Amino acid sequence: MARAVGLMLASCFGIAIAFGVAATGGVSAGAIAAALPVLLLAVRSLMLGVWIEGTGIRIVSWLRMYRIEHGDIAEILIGEYSGYFNRWADGDLMSRHVSVLGLAIGREDRLFPATAMRKSTARRSLPAIEDALRANAEGMGSRWEGDNGFD
C-alpha cells in the first residue's frame, strides 16, 4: 500500500508538471527543479519493503533502512497505521483498516508505518514472515518472498 501511495503521488505531481510545461510551451528551470523530487519519490517508493536476509530482517522505509537480527526480536506484531497520512491519529478510519509491521525489540514495541498494508494482507503475510525468520535463524534456510502488501 505504501508503495502504491508513493507511486500515485509521484504520478499526480508528474502529470501536473507535464500540464504546466504544456501550458507554458517550454521547459523552464522551475519545471526541472519540480521534477527532481517527483522522480526521487517514485524511485524510493519502489524500494519500500520487508526482506528476510540471513538471520535477520531488513525493512526499507521512506527515509531509512533497518536491519534487525532475529535474536533481537522478541515478537512480530501487527499494529494499526499511525503516520503521515492520518496525522498520527489513533482510532480513525485509516488506522482501523490499515495495518503495519511491528517488532517487539527488547522491552520496546516498534511500528514501521512504511509497511502499511490491508488488515487481511497483514494477517496472511506477517505469520509467514515470522516463520521464515525463525527457519533462517535455525539454519533451515527459508526465504520469504510472498505478498508483502506493498504493491
C-alpha angles and dihedrals in degrees: 000000000000090000091051093048092051093049091046092052092046090049093050092049090045092053091048090052091048091052090048092051091047092049094051094042095230146053112262130192088252092058091050091047091050092047094058097067089043090055092046091050092051094047094046093049089059090057097056115112153094123266134179108224122178107313095338145061127246118206118188114198132174096279107014146032118224125201115190125178120229092241090060093054115087094178142351110235139194111222135181117258114260114164149099097320095057095030092249092296121160122215097016125130094270096048091050093054104032124067132194135200114261131187129202102218112182106311095337130086111214123194122198110211093190088068091067114157140154114281091244091054091050093051089051101039108036096062088051090052090050092050093049092047091050092047091052092049090051091051097251092123101227119167125203116214100146131130102307096182095241096110 
